[in-house]
Amino acid sequence: METDAQLKFIPPQDQRNKLKVGRLRGKQNTFGRKESSSNDKSETQSARFVFYGSAAIRKRRKEVTKMYSKILFAYKKF
């Protein structure tokens, strides 16, 4: 099972697919639990929304854009 640090570098799309696979086959999901009880499922569901909800993605995209524009601005000064 990957550690949290390793998971951070996986693109969101890959992680989402992994969670789906875990749910369908009852294998271990990315949170390292076997998905059997309904409690685990709801936990995974909410976690997925937090990380991959459209609002979260939009916010992340906005931050990245802001960062790039700052970098480009810095280069233009020279």
Secondary structure, 3 states (H helix, E strand, C coil): CCCHHHHHCCCHHHHHHHHHHHHHHCCECCCCCECCCHHHHHHHHHHHHHHHCHHHHHHHHHHHHHHHHHHHHHHHHC
